[in-house]
Amino acid sequence: MAGRSESLFSYGTLRLPEVQRATFGAELPTSDDELVGWRLGVLRITDPAVVALSGSAEHPILERTDDAHDRVAGAVLELSADQLDAADAYEVDDYHRVSVRLASGREAWVYVRPGE
């Protein structure tokens, strides 16, 4: 029995094929989309495993503006519930997963700064 498919909007390292292979065991089906009313900031990562896998200690993080002119381009990853759990494990505690509506109208999970 197949599990329910989840949608995850990625604007950062989870779009990278090497990060997907290491985190999910495969490259995932993706489609382009945008998040309206947000912009990108920078988060300094201190987890050595995440830095080694992504190749960078500086990762993007979303900041809410509620300005319709602010948009963040990214990709919607189609993944299983187990793969979503793997994404939660990959993201450091500086990120929190919330549900959002994308420019296309579809609902997806996304990682933001806690409190956003």
Secondary structure, DSSP 8 states (H G I E B T S, - for coil): ----EEEEEESSGGGSHHHHHHHHSS---EEEEEEETEEEEEEE---HHHHHHHS-SEEEEEEE---TT-EEEEEEEEEEHHHHHHHHHHS-TT-EEEEEE-TTS-EEEEEE-TT-
